[in-house]
Amino acid sequence: MDLERDVTTHTAKIEARNVQVYYGDNHALKDVDVDILDKTVTAFIGPSGCGKSTFLRCLNRMNDTIPSARVEGSIRLDGEDIYDPRVDPVQLRAKVGMVFQKPNPFPKSIYDNVAYGPKIHGLARNRAELDEVVETCLKKAALWGEVKDRLQSPGTGLSGGQQQRLCIARAIATSPEVLLMDEPCSALDPIATAQVEELIDELREQFSVVIVTHSMQQAARVSQRTAFFHLGHLVEYGETAQIFTNPKDPRTESYITGRIG
């Protein structure tokens, strides 16, 4: 059984080959090749402006929303080219959910925040099914116990940490296969951060999770694989323990020991 689990854990969910990103004339991301594994937390680390968030946004075509952005190369989700003209970005984003740096609940009730995605994607046939999705996702986001008696209250009335867990519940409500998180804890206090980190660890049993973080301690705590970006290049990618204890590239070592960054 363990062997079987090991095989499934190490299949590539996303394969990126020779990815280039341009913003106008600025070549922001150069020659990125990486396999992101299923049922694994992958951390993207590196100094500010190194390309880690840019690459994260390639994985659900968020760069499409920036007029000057151009993405080249190949990114495949389960073997399907996500930049194929026949792929609907809205459907893709239902499969590849995203949680942003700053908690951004919709100005709606807690219930409607979670129910919104399943409603627009037609994932629930009736109110009972919708109720079930909302409850399940809030439980997965470790928020149900705190909000079950006030589902009709505005999501914006929750604390910062609760808002971020609500955004995670909202992101998983469309049953995505991949969950992208762009510095999801940078606006949170240490207690809320610990709760979200614990949650990330639980979510990887069902999803492939990719997290951009400026905190190397966080990357070491939550991820199994780490990718180090520097000046638009993916410098090194491997098992988290190896990257932090025995990096192959001197630039990775300099960043981890605090000499660059």
Backbone as CSV, one residue per row, in Angstrom:
resi,resn,N_x,N_y,N_z,CA_x,CA_y,CA_z,C_x,C_y,C_z
1,MET,0.830,-1.210,0.000,0.000,0.000,0.000,0.863,1.258,0.000
2,ASP,1.882,1.259,0.859,2.743,2.437,0.925,3.446,2.684,-0.401
3,LEU,3.846,1.562,-1.000,4.532,1.663,-2.287,3.608,2.314,-3.313
4,GLU,2.368,1.843,-3.304,1.369,2.386,-4.234,1.210,3.890,-4.015
5,ARG,1.111,4.260,-2.744,0.907,5.667,-2.421,2.107,6.484,-2.906
6,ASP,3.280,5.866,-2.767,4.498,6.543,-3.175,4.485,6.831,-4.680
7,VAL,3.990,5.853,-5.435,3.933,6.034,-6.888,2.970,7.167,-7.235
8,THR,1.786,7.167,-6.601,0.824,8.224,-6.931,1.320,9.580,-6.474
9,THR,2.055,9.603,-5.380,2.521,10.897,-4.860,3.490,11.540,-5.832
10,HIS,4.174,10.722,-6.593,5.258,11.302,-7.385,4.947,11.411,-8.867
11,THR,3.677,11.408,-9.219,3.356,11.664,-10.622,3.283,13.179,-10.823
12,ALA,3.668,13.619,-12.022,3.645,15.054,-12.306,2.208,15.489,-12.589
13,LYS,1.770,16.500,-11.892,0.437,17.060,-12.122,0.539,18.146,-13.190
14,ILE,1.584,18.953,-13.069,1.813,20.041,-14.024,3.231,19.895,-14.571
15,GLU,3.339,19.975,-15.891,4.661,19.935,-16.524,4.874,21.243,-17.277
16,ALA,5.913,21.961,-16.887,6.241,23.225,-17.564,7.555,23.033,-18.308
17,ARG,7.576,23.446,-19.556,8.784,23.305,-20.364,9.095,24.614,-21.091
18,ASN,10.315,25.075,-20.895,10.835,26.237,-21.636,9.896,27.443,-21.542
19,VAL,9.384,27.702,-20.331,8.424,28.803,-20.161,9.157,30.138,-20.099
20,GLN,8.689,31.066,-20.929,9.205,32.442,-20.943,8.016,33.363,-20.682
21,VAL,8.237,34.394,-19.883,7.179,35.395,-19.689,7.761,36.776,-19.956
22,TYR,7.036,37.523,-20.760,7.426,38.908,-21.064,6.326,39.845,-20.596
23,TYR,6.740,40.963,-20.004,5.805,42.080,-19.771,6.288,43.189,-20.692
24,GLY,5.617,43.355,-21.822,6.130,44.293,-22.822,7.493,43.799,-23.278
25,ASP,8.522,44.655,-23.143,9.880,44.265,-23.558,10.661,43.591,-22.431
26,ASN,10.094,43.586,-21.239,10.807,43.014,-20.090,10.652,41.494,-20.067
27,HIS,11.782,40.806,-20.174,11.789,39.338,-20.155,11.832,38.909,-18.680
28,ALA,10.643,38.673,-18.097,10.540,38.513,-16.640,10.882,37.102,-16.165
29,LEU,10.626,36.113,-17.023,10.863,34.721,-16.618,11.512,34.005,-17.779
30,LYS,12.606,33.293,-17.489,13.423,32.744,-18.570,13.605,31.232,-18.430
31,ASP,13.244,30.503,-19.471,13.599,29.072,-19.611,13.228,28.223,-18.397
32,VAL,11.985,28.327,-17.929,11.612,27.545,-16.743,11.135,26.144,-17.160
33,ASP,11.785,25.137,-16.590,11.399,23.729,-16.769,11.133,23.156,-15.389
34,VAL,9.939,22.653,-15.162,9.662,22.086,-13.843,8.471,21.129,-13.911
35,ASP,8.524,20.067,-13.124,7.375,19.175,-12.935,6.846,19.396,-11.531
36,ILE,5.577,19.759,-11.424,4.957,19.931,-10.105,4.173,18.666,-9.796
37,LEU,4.474,18.067,-8.662,3.942,16.741,-8.365,2.553,16.805,-7.747
38,ASP,1.812,15.723,-7.946,0.477,15.626,-7.375,0.565,15.335,-5.880
39,LYS,-0.456,15.739,-5.135,-0.564,15.458,-3.689,0.723,15.841,-2.941
40,THR,1.252,16.997,-3.324,2.520,17.471,-2.756,2.409,18.977,-2.570
41,VAL,3.080,19.512,-1.546,3.186,20.971,-1.427,4.529,21.386,-2.021
42,THR,4.468,22.251,-3.024,5.682,22.779,-3.653,5.802,24.249,-3.282
43,ALA,6.954,24.644,-2.742,7.162,26.048,-2.368,8.038,26.725,-3.407
44,PHE,7.658,27.943,-3.791,8.508,28.787,-4.643,9.124,29.842,-3.729
45,ILE,10.453,29.865,-3.673,11.130,30.866,-2.839,12.078,31.690,-3.706
46,GLY,12.532,32.806,-3.145,13.480,33.667,-3.855,13.225,35.112,-3.485
47,PRO,14.184,35.999,-3.792,14.025,37.416,-3.435,12.835,38.056,-4.152
48,SER,12.416,39.212,-3.688,11.309,39.935,-4.344,11.668,40.200,-5.795
49,GLY,10.652,40.067,-6.666,10.871,40.398,-8.078,11.671,39.359,-8.838
50,CYS,11.779,38.132,-8.295,12.620,37.121,-8.949,11.843,36.275,-9.947
51,GLY,10.495,36.430,-9.973,9.706,35.675,-10.949,8.818,34.599,-10.358
52,LYS,8.856,34.422,-9.023,8.089,33.291,-8.457,6.582,33.507,-8.571
53,SER,6.104,34.732,-8.288,4.657,34.985,-8.432,4.255,35.016,-9.904
54,THR,5.145,35.521,-10.737,4.881,35.540,-12.182,4.650,34.117,-12.690
55,PHE,5.514,33.192,-12.247,5.356,31.814,-12.707,4.085,31.184,-12.123
56,LEU,3.816,31.476,-10.849,2.593,30.946,-10.229,1.372,31.350,-11.049
57,ARG,1.356,32.611,-11.502,0.207,33.130,-12.245,0.119,32.542,-13.660
58,CYS,1.195,31.941,-14.126,1.128,31.243,-15.422,0.296,29.969,-15.298
59,LEU,0.256,29.406,-14.092,-0.318,28.072,-13.920,-1.840,28.078,-13.960
60,ASN,-2.457,29.280,-13.805,-3.920,29.335,-14.016,-4.282,30.494,-14.947
61,ARG,-3.286,30.906,-15.726,-3.471,31.937,-16.759,-3.950,33.268,-16.189
62,MET,-3.535,33.585,-14.966,-3.863,34.905,-14.416,-3.124,36.007,-15.171
63,ASN,-2.002,35.633,-15.812,-1.279,36.651,-16.587,-2.089,37.116,-17.799
64,ASP,-3.096,36.317,-18.190,-3.982,36.724,-19.299,-4.648,38.067,-18.994
65,THR,-4.792,38.374,-17.704,-5.514,39.600,-17.334,-4.611,40.837,-17.428
66,ILE,-3.308,40.628,-17.712,-2.380,41.765,-17.844,-2.116,41.973,-19.334
67,PRO,-2.569,43.114,-19.896,-2.489,43.298,-21.351,-1.076,43.148,-21.926
68,SER,-0.044,43.574,-21.188,1.314,43.540,-21.748,1.995,42.170,-21.589
69,ALA,1.334,41.237,-20.898,1.995,39.950,-20.603,1.906,38.995,-21.781
70,ARG,2.993,38.264,-21.987,3.025,37.254,-23.045,3.726,36.016,-22.475
71,VAL,3.116,34.868,-22.626,3.685,33.626,-22.094,4.027,32.712,-23.256
72,GLU,5.248,32.203,-23.262,5.675,31.249,-24.296,6.114,29.947,-23.634
73,GLY,6.207,28.899,-24.440,6.590,27.598,-23.899,5.362,26.745,-23.667
74,SER,5.523,25.686,-22.896,4.429,24.736,-22.726,4.155,24.487,-21.246
75,ILE,2.886,24.589,-20.859,2.472,24.212,-19.502,1.307,23.242,-19.648
76,ARG,1.489,22.045,-19.128,0.466,21.014,-19.249,-0.061,20.601,-17.877
77,LEU,-1.383,20.515,-17.795,-2.046,20.020,-16.586,-2.622,18.657,-16.947
78,ASP,-2.150,17.606,-16.286,-2.563,16.232,-16.642,-2.407,15.989,-18.139
79,GLY,-1.331,16.507,-18.693,-1.042,16.255,-20.108,-1.721,17.193,-21.087
80,GLU,-2.639,18.043,-20.601,-3.359,18.955,-21.499,-2.725,20.344,-21.471
81,ASP,-2.451,20.887,-22.655,-1.833,22.209,-22.761,-2.828,23.280,-22.304
82,ILE,-2.531,23.956,-21.181,-3.506,24.918,-20.643,-3.579,26.200,-21.478
83,TYR,-2.570,26.411,-22.361,-2.608,27.606,-23.224,-3.184,27.304,-24.610
84,ASP,-3.669,26.082,-24.793,-4.351,25.743,-26.041,-5.549,26.691,-26.186
85,PRO,-5.751,27.268,-27.394,-6.857,28.222,-27.592,-8.230,27.651,-27.237
86,ARG,-8.348,26.319,-27.259,-9.659,25.716,-26.941,-9.921,25.644,-25.434
87,VAL,-8.894,25.915,-24.635,-9.070,25.847,-23.178,-9.688,27.154,-22.679
88,ASP,-10.793,27.018,-21.965,-11.480,28.184,-21.402,-10.809,28.541,-20.077
89,PRO,-10.221,29.764,-19.978,-9.522,30.133,-18.747,-10.416,30.068,-17.507
90,VAL,-11.714,30.333,-17.673,-12.627,30.296,-16.520,-12.746,28.865,-15.993
91,GLN,-12.875,27.913,-16.920,-12.933,26.501,-16.523,-11.600,26.055,-15.921
92,LEU,-10.515,26.547,-16.515,-9.186,26.200,-15.994,-9.047,26.673,-14.545
93,ARG,-9.539,27.886,-14.266,-9.388,28.422,-12.902,-10.294,27.716,-11.894
94,ALA,-11.320,27.016,-12.394,-12.103,26.167,-11.486,-11.269,24.943,-11.084
95,LYS,-10.397,24.505,-12.007,-9.546,23.341,-11.736,-8.281,23.716,-10.974
96,VAL,-7.833,24.964,-11.206,-6.598,25.441,-10.572,-6.970,26.659,-9.727
97,GLY,-7.320,26.401,-8.462,-7.796,27.475,-7.585,-6.660,28.370,-7.127
98,MET,-7.013,29.583,-6.665,-5.959,30.512,-6.231,-6.365,31.242,-4.966
99,VAL,-5.388,31.376,-4.068,-5.576,32.151,-2.837,-4.502,33.234,-2.843
100,PHE,-4.941,34.471,-2.637,-4.017,35.600,-2.784,-3.385,35.999,-1.457
101,GLN,-2.446,36.940,-1.599,-1.677,37.413,-0.456,-2.575,38.037,0.613
102,LYS,-3.465,38.910,0.139,-4.325,39.594,1.090,-5.681,38.899,1.046
103,PRO,-6.220,38.533,2.203,-7.550,37.905,2.173,-8.535,38.808,1.437
104,ASN,-9.256,38.253,0.471,-10.159,39.095,-0.335,-11.531,38.461,-0.465
105,PRO,-12.235,38.275,0.691,-13.586,37.705,0.561,-14.480,38.630,-0.260
106,PHE,-15.445,38.032,-0.965,-16.427,38.846,-1.689,-17.281,39.595,-0.665
107,PRO,-17.820,40.743,-1.056,-18.718,41.466,-0.136,-20.089,40.787,-0.080
108,LYS,-20.080,39.540,0.340,-21.291,38.717,0.429,-21.231,37.975,1.757
109,SER,-22.265,37.191,2.025,-22.273,36.403,3.262,-21.198,35.316,3.195
110,ILE,-20.874,34.777,4.369,-19.909,33.665,4.448,-20.388,32.529,3.544
111,TYR,-21.680,32.212,3.633,-22.265,31.130,2.831,-22.076,31.420,1.335
112,ASP,-22.418,32.638,0.914,-22.360,32.956,-0.521,-20.930,33.014,-1.060
113,ASN,-19.977,33.355,-0.186,-18.576,33.335,-0.619,-18.185,31.940,-1.097
114,VAL,-18.588,30.928,-0.326,-18.209,29.556,-0.665,-19.097,29.009,-1.787
115,ALA,-20.377,29.400,-1.773,-21.336,28.849,-2.744,-21.170,29.444,-4.146
116,TYR,-20.489,30.577,-4.246,-20.413,31.318,-5.511,-19.859,30.462,-6.667
117,GLY,-18.684,29.844,-6.447,-18.057,29.044,-7.523,-18.921,27.871,-7.958
118,PRO,-19.359,27.036,-7.003,-20.218,25.911,-7.387,-21.479,26.357,-8.130
119,LYS,-22.027,27.532,-7.748,-23.234,28.044,-8.435,-22.920,28.375,-9.890
120,ILE,-21.865,29.179,-10.111,-21.629,29.629,-11.494,-21.131,28.486,-12.384
121,HIS,-20.513,27.463,-11.775,-20.032,26.334,-12.579,-21.043,25.190,-12.623
122,GLY,-22.205,25.414,-12.009,-23.263,24.408,-12.059,-22.889,23.101,-11.374
123,LEU,-22.159,23.212,-10.258,-21.683,21.999,-9.582,-22.661,21.475,-8.530
124,ALA,-23.725,22.246,-8.267,-24.721,21.769,-7.296,-26.091,21.880,-7.939
125,ARG,-26.874,20.818,-7.824,-28.167,20.809,-8.519,-29.262,21.497,-7.724
126,ASN,-29.088,21.563,-6.415,-30.149,22.177,-5.610,-29.556,22.749,-4.332
127,ARG,-30.418,23.355,-3.535,-29.962,24.023,-2.321,-29.321,23.026,-1.342
128,ALA,-29.878,21.832,-1.256,-29.325,20.832,-0.321,-27.889,20.473,-0.690
129,GLU,-27.652,20.312,-1.992,-26.287,19.994,-2.446,-25.345,21.154,-2.175
130,LEU,-25.864,22.363,-2.397,-25.059,23.564,-2.158,-24.707,23.672,-0.670
131,ASP,-25.705,23.427,0.183,-25.464,23.445,1.633,-24.334,22.481,2.001
132,GLU,-24.381,21.316,1.357,-23.390,20.286,1.661,-21.984,20.718,1.231
133,VAL,-21.904,21.315,0.024,-20.605,21.807,-0.472,-20.053,22.859,0.480
134,VAL,-20.912,23.795,0.891,-20.471,24.885,1.771,-19.948,24.309,3.094
135,GLU,-20.716,23.399,3.669,-20.294,22.820,4.955,-18.986,22.042,4.808
136,THR,-18.900,21.216,3.763,-17.697,20.406,3.546,-16.458,21.284,3.385
137,CYS,-16.592,22.347,2.576,-15.426,23.201,2.302,-15.024,24.017,3.531
138,LEU,-16.012,24.477,4.281,-15.679,25.212,5.507,-15.023,24.275,6.526
139,LYS,-15.435,23.022,6.534,-14.786,22.050,7.430,-13.348,21.797,6.974
140,LYS,-13.171,21.624,5.667,-11.818,21.396,5.140,-10.919,22.591,5.429
141,ALA,-11.511,23.775,5.444,-10.729,24.991,5.717,-10.645,25.295,7.213
142,ALA,-11.078,24.332,8.028,-10.990,24.463,9.499,-11.692,25.727,9.996
143,LEU,-12.838,26.023,9.397,-13.554,27.256,9.748,-14.989,26.981,10.201
144,TRP,-15.499,25.800,9.887,-16.911,25.488,10.142,-17.310,25.749,11.595
145,GLY,-16.528,25.252,12.520,-16.864,25.400,13.947,-17.020,26.850,14.369
146,GLU,-16.252,27.747,13.709,-16.272,29.162,14.097,-17.406,29.942,13.424
147,VAL,-17.920,29.453,12.307,-18.890,30.276,11.553,-20.247,29.613,11.325
148,LYS,-20.417,28.353,11.749,-21.639,27.622,11.361,-22.922,28.291,11.835
149,ASP,-22.843,29.090,12.894,-24.058,29.758,13.388,-24.254,31.151,12.790
150,ARG,-23.344,31.564,11.906,-23.516,32.902,11.306,-23.147,32.902,9.828
151,LEU,-23.669,31.902,9.125,-23.341,31.765,7.705,-23.862,32.924,6.869
152,GLN,-24.893,33.616,7.370,-25.445,34.737,6.596,-24.764,36.070,6.933
153,SER,-23.810,36.050,7.871,-23.055,37.278,8.182,-22.048,37.541,7.074
154,PRO,-21.658,38.824,6.892,-20.701,39.128,5.811,-19.324,38.496,6.068
155,GLY,-18.750,37.966,5.014,-17.409,37.384,5.111,-16.369,38.414,5.520
156,THR,-16.642,39.665,5.163,-15.680,40.732,5.468,-15.642,41.054,6.962
157,GLY,-16.611,40.523,7.713,-16.637,40.785,9.157,-15.764,39.830,9.963
158,LEU,-15.150,38.852,9.302,-14.295,37.884,10.001,-12.916,38.487,10.262
159,SER,-12.163,37.861,11.171,-10.782,38.316,11.409,-9.939,37.972,10.180
160,GLY,-8.733,38.553,10.108,-7.857,38.329,8.939,-7.592,36.860,8.673
161,GLY,-7.274,36.126,9.743,-6.978,34.698,9.577,-8.198,33.914,9.135
162,GLN,-9.351,34.282,9.694,-10.594,33.606,9.283,-10.933,33.942,7.836
163,GLN,-10.710,35.206,7.460,-10.985,35.606,6.064,-10.129,34.786,5.103
164,GLN,-8.863,34.576,5.467,-7.987,33.827,4.565,-8.437,32.365,4.474
165,ARG,-8.900,31.797,5.607,-9.412,30.423,5.551,-10.721,30.368,4.759
166,LEU,-11.505,31.450,4.828,-12.724,31.521,4.002,-12.345,31.538,2.516
167,CYS,-11.285,32.271,2.191,-10.837,32.320,0.793,-10.326,30.951,0.333
168,ILE,-9.735,30.199,1.261,-9.292,28.840,0.927,-10.526,27.951,0.702
169,ALA,-11.536,28.096,1.579,-12.788,27.331,1.400,-13.415,27.665,0.051
170,ARG,-13.400,28.955,-0.300,-13.972,29.397,-1.582,-13.185,28.786,-2.755
171,ALA,-11.851,28.753,-2.609,-11.009,28.237,-3.696,-11.209,26.735,-3.901
172,ILE,-11.487,25.998,-2.817,-11.622,24.537,-2.983,-13.066,24.120,-3.280
173,ALA,-13.985,25.097,-3.270,-15.409,24.764,-3.464,-15.719,24.281,-4.884
174,THR,-14.869,24.620,-5.853,-15.104,24.157,-7.227,-14.403,22.814,-7.467
175,SER,-13.984,22.143,-6.379,-13.244,20.873,-6.470,-12.051,20.973,-7.410
176,PRO,-11.149,21.912,-7.126,-9.980,22.033,-8.009,-9.050,20.839,-7.817
177,GLU,-8.087,20.726,-8.716,-7.084,19.667,-8.568,-5.783,20.258,-8.066
178,VAL,-5.629,21.562,-8.320,-4.414,22.266,-7.909,-4.848,23.517,-7.150
179,LEU,-4.108,23.833,-6.083,-4.396,25.039,-5.312,-3.136,25.891,-5.289
180,LEU,-3.244,27.092,-5.860,-2.111,28.024,-5.871,-2.284,29.026,-4.735
181,MET,-1.198,29.307,-4.019,-1.270,30.261,-2.910,-0.127,31.254,-3.034
182,ASP,-0.489,32.524,-3.188,0.536,33.560,-3.367,0.768,34.272,-2.036
183,GLU,1.792,33.846,-1.313,2.097,34.403,0.021,0.847,34.491,0.895
184,PRO,0.178,33.367,1.135,-1.137,33.417,1.788,-1.099,33.855,3.250
185,CYS,0.096,33.893,3.839,0.163,34.226,5.273,0.826,35.571,5.536
186,SER,1.218,36.286,4.470,2.031,37.480,4.719,1.257,38.586,5.435
187,ALA,-0.095,38.547,5.357,-0.877,39.586,6.041,-1.415,39.096,7.394
188,LEU,-0.970,37.892,7.810,-1.568,37.275,9.006,-0.611,37.286,10.197
189,ASP,-1.208,37.224,11.404,-0.379,37.137,12.613,0.117,35.693,12.786
190,PRO,1.055,35.467,13.717,1.655,34.128,13.849,0.649,33.016,14.145
191,ILE,-0.398,33.301,14.928,-1.366,32.247,15.261,-2.163,31.858,14.023
192,ALA,-2.653,32.879,13.295,-3.410,32.610,12.059,-2.515,31.915,11.030
193,THR,-1.239,32.317,10.984,-0.284,31.689,10.053,-0.149,30.201,10.364
194,ALA,-0.023,29.876,11.647,0.114,28.467,12.045,-1.123,27.672,11.638
195,GLN,-2.303,28.298,11.769,-3.543,27.600,11.388,-3.572,27.328,9.883
196,VAL,-3.174,28.330,9.099,-3.182,28.159,7.640,-2.134,27.111,7.230
197,GLU,-0.974,27.138,7.890,0.067,26.143,7.562,-0.411,24.722,7.853
198,GLU,-1.099,24.570,8.973,-1.628,23.263,9.340,-2.644,22.793,8.281
199,LEU,-3.422,23.755,7.832,-4.435,23.490,6.820,-3.786,23.052,5.500
200,ILE,-2.707,23.742,5.116,-2.001,23.404,3.874,-1.539,21.950,3.922
201,ASP,-1.047,21.560,5.100,-0.562,20.189,5.256,-1.694,19.176,5.054
202,GLU,-2.896,19.530,5.532,-4.038,18.623,5.353,-4.517,18.617,3.898
203,LEU,-4.473,19.781,3.262,-5.011,19.888,1.896,-4.200,19.079,0.888
204,ARG,-2.938,18.858,1.177,-2.129,18.146,0.175,-2.534,16.686,0.015
205,GLU,-3.352,16.186,0.940,-3.846,14.819,0.744,-4.788,14.752,-0.456
206,GLN,-5.382,15.893,-0.792,-6.335,15.906,-1.907,-5.886,16.704,-3.115
207,PHE,-5.026,17.687,-2.872,-4.669,18.610,-3.955,-3.159,18.643,-4.151
208,SER,-2.794,19.141,-5.318,-1.414,19.551,-5.517,-1.383,21.020,-5.087
209,VAL,-0.570,21.363,-4.096,-0.557,22.731,-3.565,0.757,23.405,-3.952
210,VAL,0.659,24.619,-4.506,1.865,25.388,-4.830,1.792,26.698,-4.056
211,ILE,2.825,26.978,-3.279,2.801,28.165,-2.434,4.024,29.038,-2.712
212,VAL,3.771,30.314,-2.967,4.856,31.287,-3.044,5.008,31.851,-1.640
213,THR,6.231,31.834,-1.130,6.433,32.387,0.208,7.759,33.132,0.277
214,HIS,7.757,34.229,1.041,9.021,34.947,1.247,9.708,34.425,2.510
215,SER,9.009,33.511,3.216,9.553,32.988,4.467,10.160,31.614,4.233
216,MET,11.476,31.540,4.349,12.129,30.238,4.146,11.729,29.247,5.226
217,GLN,11.473,29.770,6.442,11.037,28.879,7.527,9.697,28.244,7.147
218,GLN,8.825,29.053,6.547,7.523,28.518,6.138,7.691,27.449,5.063
219,ALA,8.529,27.741,4.075,8.777,26.756,3.006,9.281,25.450,3.616
220,ALA,10.199,25.565,4.568,10.766,24.362,5.193,9.697,23.607,5.985
221,ARG,8.770,24.353,6.594,7.737,23.691,7.416,6.671,23.009,6.574
222,VAL,6.218,23.656,5.499,5.010,23.141,4.831,5.253,22.345,3.556
223,SER,6.420,22.493,2.924,6.550,21.903,1.583,7.392,20.631,1.574
224,GLN,7.141,19.822,0.545,7.980,18.646,0.310,9.002,18.912,-0.799
225,ARG,8.632,19.856,-1.700,9.544,20.231,-2.794,9.677,21.743,-2.795
226,THR,10.858,22.218,-3.152,11.100,23.666,-3.173,11.793,24.056,-4.480
227,ALA,11.318,25.163,-5.050,11.948,25.732,-6.250,12.497,27.104,-5.874
228,PHE,13.774,27.352,-6.184,14.395,28.639,-5.882,14.534,29.455,-7.170
229,PHE,13.907,30.618,-7.173,13.975,31.527,-8.330,14.911,32.689,-8.021
230,HIS,15.651,33.129,-9.054,16.524,34.282,-8.872,16.673,34.991,-10.216
231,LEU,16.346,36.278,-10.236,16.487,37.104,-11.441,15.820,36.473,-12.669
232,GLY,14.613,35.932,-12.454,13.851,35.400,-13.582,14.212,33.982,-13.987
233,HIS,15.177,33.385,-13.299,15.559,31.996,-13.609,15.118,31.069,-12.482
234,LEU,14.724,29.863,-12.857,14.533,28.811,-11.861,15.918,28.199,-11.655
235,VAL,16.535,28.533,-10.537,17.926,28.149,-10.303,18.038,26.691,-9.891
236,GLU,17.137,26.285,-8.978,17.257,24.933,-8.436,15.890,24.453,-7.957
237,TYR,15.656,23.156,-8.132,14.377,22.576,-7.735,14.638,21.169,-7.223
238,GLY,14.068,20.848,-6.068,14.284,19.498,-5.555,13.535,19.293,-4.252
239,GLU,13.882,18.225,-3.560,13.238,17.965,-2.279,13.619,19.069,-1.308
240,THR,12.637,19.509,-0.521,12.838,20.655,0.364,14.043,20.457,1.285
241,ALA,14.143,19.293,1.896,15.251,19.049,2.830,16.595,19.208,2.131
242,GLN,16.673,18.703,0.900,17.945,18.804,0.148,18.259,20.257,-0.204
243,ILE,17.243,20.999,-0.653,17.469,22.407,-1.036,17.985,23.213,0.167
244,PHE,17.424,22.928,1.353,17.799,23.724,2.528,19.089,23.251,3.204
245,THR,19.411,21.969,3.063,20.594,21.486,3.787,21.788,21.261,2.872
246,ASN,21.504,20.990,1.586,22.616,20.647,0.703,22.350,21.161,-0.715
247,PRO,22.166,22.494,-0.859,21.837,23.015,-2.201,22.996,22.783,-3.170
248,LYS,22.624,22.551,-4.438,23.659,22.269,-5.444,24.245,23.553,-6.029
249,ASP,23.431,24.609,-6.065,23.860,25.840,-6.734,24.319,26.865,-5.692
250,PRO,25.478,27.486,-5.907,25.971,28.478,-4.931,24.998,29.638,-4.693
251,ARG,24.180,29.970,-5.721,23.207,31.072,-5.541,22.129,30.679,-4.540
252,THR,21.710,29.391,-4.603,20.716,28.916,-3.640,21.293,28.998,-2.239
253,GLU,22.527,28.555,-2.100,23.168,28.570,-0.781,23.279,30.002,-0.259
254,SER,23.671,30.920,-1.141,23.788,32.336,-0.725,22.459,32.880,-0.243
255,TYR,21.373,32.500,-0.928,20.049,33.012,-0.533,19.633,32.402,0.804
256,ILE,19.815,31.116,0.944,19.366,30.419,2.143,20.153,30.856,3.381
257,THR,21.434,31.165,3.173,22.254,31.596,4.315,22.144,33.107,4.536
258,GLY,21.334,33.768,3.674,21.081,35.202,3.899,22.086,36.129,3.260
259,ARG,22.939,35.608,2.381,23.939,36.500,1.757,23.356,37.268,0.575
260,ILE,22.330,36.693,-0.080,21.606,37.489,-1.085,20.135,37.483,-0.740
261,GLY,19.409,38.456,-1.258,17.979,38.493,-0.966,17.571,39.895,-0.656
